[in-house]
Amino acid sequence: MIERIKWIRYKGKRIIYNDFSRLHTDEAVKLAQQFEQLVLQNKDDDNLLTLSNMTDAHFFGEAYDEIKRVTKVVRPYLKKRAVVGITGVKAVLYKSVNLFAKGTPTKIFNTLEEAKNYLVE
């Protein structure tokens, strides 16, 4: 199985990479919970950066609710967030998730490279 949550290095900075690409509801719920655990284990790090890849992800209901919950819990500990792979209706849904968890800057990008550059600037 692909390691879907991992630390990556980019231009000397550590980023938590979450790969939700091509996931469905049950898998997305588990990944969101793993992400929450990783952030909470590292919450004393003042420079937590996260990159989420949502390309071709297909989840609704329980997964949407769980991601919304996790976003609210972890957001105070994150310095910056970037997301790729969200367009159209999914972008509207994503923006609604972010309404529940104010504070951390989050931007949507078209490519992983653009997202990583934003995070380390």
One Martini backbone bead per residue (centre of mass of N, CA, C, O) as a GRO file, in nm:
protein
  121
    1MET     BB    1   0.100   0.035   0.018
    2ILE     BB    2   0.062   0.357   0.017
    3GLU     BB    3   0.207   0.627   0.158
    4ARG     BB    4  -0.015   0.893   0.265
    5ILE     BB    5   0.162   0.975   0.520
    6LYS     BB    6   0.423   1.226   0.514
    7TRP     BB    7   0.739   1.334   0.515
    8ILE     BB    8   0.871   1.616   0.350
    9ARG     BB    9   1.120   1.774   0.148
   10TYR     BB   10   1.156   2.140   0.088
   11LYS     BB   11   1.389   2.358   0.089
   12GLY     BB   12   1.452   2.252   0.402
   13LYS     BB   13   1.150   2.171   0.456
   14ARG     BB   14   0.888   2.048   0.640
   15ILE     BB   15   0.617   1.829   0.523
   16ILE     BB   16   0.291   1.735   0.537
   17TYR     BB   17   0.177   1.459   0.349
   18ASN     BB   18  -0.148   1.418   0.190
   19ASP     BB   19  -0.296   1.130   0.020
   20PHE     BB   20  -0.626   1.145  -0.126
   21SER     BB   21  -0.595   1.016  -0.382
   22ARG     BB   22  -0.842   0.805  -0.494
   23LEU     BB   23  -1.037   0.816  -0.259
   24HIS     BB   24  -1.260   0.690  -0.030
   25THR     BB   25  -1.439   0.712   0.246
   26ASP     BB   26  -1.298   0.505   0.441
   27GLU     BB   27  -1.005   0.595   0.376
   28ALA     BB   28  -1.041   0.899   0.449
   29VAL     BB   29  -1.099   0.865   0.746
   30LYS     BB   30  -0.832   0.730   0.826
   31LEU     BB   31  -0.644   0.953   0.722
   32ALA     BB   32  -0.751   1.185   0.895
   33GLN     BB   33  -0.676   1.048   1.167
   34GLN     BB   34  -0.372   1.026   1.114
   35PHE     BB   35  -0.323   1.325   1.078
   36GLU     BB   36  -0.411   1.414   1.357
   37GLN     BB   37  -0.197   1.255   1.513
   38LEU     BB   38   0.054   1.387   1.388
   39VAL     BB   39  -0.005   1.675   1.471
   40LEU     BB   40  -0.035   1.627   1.781
   41GLN     BB   41   0.262   1.514   1.809
   42ASN     BB   42   0.363   1.820   1.667
   43LYS     BB   43   0.236   2.088   1.812
   44ASP     BB   44   0.518   2.232   1.908
   45ASP     BB   45   0.552   2.306   1.618
   46ASP     BB   46   0.560   2.629   1.465
   47ASN     BB   47   0.608   2.490   1.143
   48LEU     BB   48   0.351   2.361   1.029
   49LEU     BB   49   0.318   2.191   0.720
   50THR     BB   50   0.063   2.137   0.460
   51LEU     BB   51  -0.015   1.875   0.210
   52SER     BB   52  -0.295   1.819  -0.008
   53ASN     BB   53  -0.412   1.545  -0.208
   54MET     BB   54  -0.734   1.550  -0.408
   55THR     BB   55  -0.707   1.381  -0.649
   56ASP     BB   56  -0.977   1.196  -0.731
   57ALA     BB   57  -1.159   1.227  -0.494
   58HIS     BB   58  -1.430   1.011  -0.331
   59PHE     BB   59  -1.620   1.186  -0.091
   60PHE     BB   60  -1.869   1.164   0.168
   61GLY     BB   61  -2.018   1.241   0.447
   62GLU     BB   62  -1.828   1.099   0.672
   63ALA     BB   63  -1.567   1.217   0.550
   64TYR     BB   64  -1.647   1.510   0.551
   65ASP     BB   65  -1.700   1.527   0.858
   66GLU     BB   66  -1.413   1.435   0.947
   67ILE     BB   67  -1.250   1.655   0.806
   68LYS     BB   68  -1.386   1.886   0.950
   69ARG     BB   69  -1.303   1.804   1.236
   70VAL     BB   70  -0.995   1.790   1.196
   71THR     BB   71  -0.952   2.076   1.100
   72LYS     BB   72  -1.040   2.207   1.368
   73VAL     BB   73  -0.824   2.071   1.552
   74VAL     BB   74  -0.542   2.139   1.382
   75ARG     BB   75  -0.526   2.439   1.291
   76PRO     BB   76  -0.372   2.580   1.540
   77TYR     BB   77  -0.088   2.410   1.451
   78LEU     BB   78  -0.079   2.558   1.176
   79LYS     BB   79   0.082   2.763   0.949
   80LYS     BB   80   0.031   2.600   0.669
   81ARG     BB   81  -0.184   2.543   0.373
   82ALA     BB   82  -0.214   2.299   0.105
   83VAL     BB   83  -0.393   2.238  -0.211
   84VAL     BB   84  -0.470   1.974  -0.442
   85GLY     BB   85  -0.731   1.880  -0.673
   86ILE     BB   86  -0.940   2.131  -0.668
   87THR     BB   87  -1.259   2.159  -0.830
   88GLY     BB   88  -1.532   2.320  -0.847
   89VAL     BB   89  -1.739   2.179  -0.627
   90LYS     BB   90  -1.504   2.095  -0.442
   91ALA     BB   91  -1.414   2.385  -0.378
   92VAL     BB   92  -1.669   2.464  -0.229
   93LEU     BB   93  -1.655   2.245  -0.011
   94TYR     BB   94  -1.377   2.320   0.099
   95LYS     BB   95  -1.450   2.608   0.187
   96SER     BB   96  -1.661   2.510   0.396
   97VAL     BB   97  -1.466   2.365   0.582
   98ASN     BB   98  -1.295   2.631   0.650
   99LEU     BB   99  -1.520   2.779   0.813
  100PHE     BB  100  -1.478   2.584   1.078
  101ALA     BB  101  -1.149   2.672   1.054
  102LYS     BB  102  -0.990   2.916   1.171
  103GLY     BB  103  -0.650   3.080   1.079
  104THR     BB  104  -0.517   2.909   0.861
  105PRO     BB  105  -0.362   2.925   0.585
  106THR     BB  106  -0.533   2.850   0.267
  107LYS     BB  107  -0.450   2.694  -0.048
  108ILE     BB  108  -0.517   2.655  -0.392
  109PHE     BB  109  -0.376   2.427  -0.635
  110ASN     BB  110  -0.264   2.274  -0.939
  111THR     BB  111   0.022   2.204  -0.807
  112LEU     BB  112   0.267   2.077  -0.613
  113GLU     BB  113   0.484   2.289  -0.668
  114GLU     BB  114   0.319   2.540  -0.595
  115ALA     BB  115   0.253   2.452  -0.306
  116LYS     BB  116   0.541   2.423  -0.197
  117ASN     BB  117   0.631   2.714  -0.249
  118TYR     BB  118   0.428   2.846  -0.061
  119LEU     BB  119   0.512   2.705   0.207
  120VAL     BB  120   0.833   2.813   0.193
  121GLU     BB  121   0.798   3.142   0.174
   0.00000   0.00000   0.00000
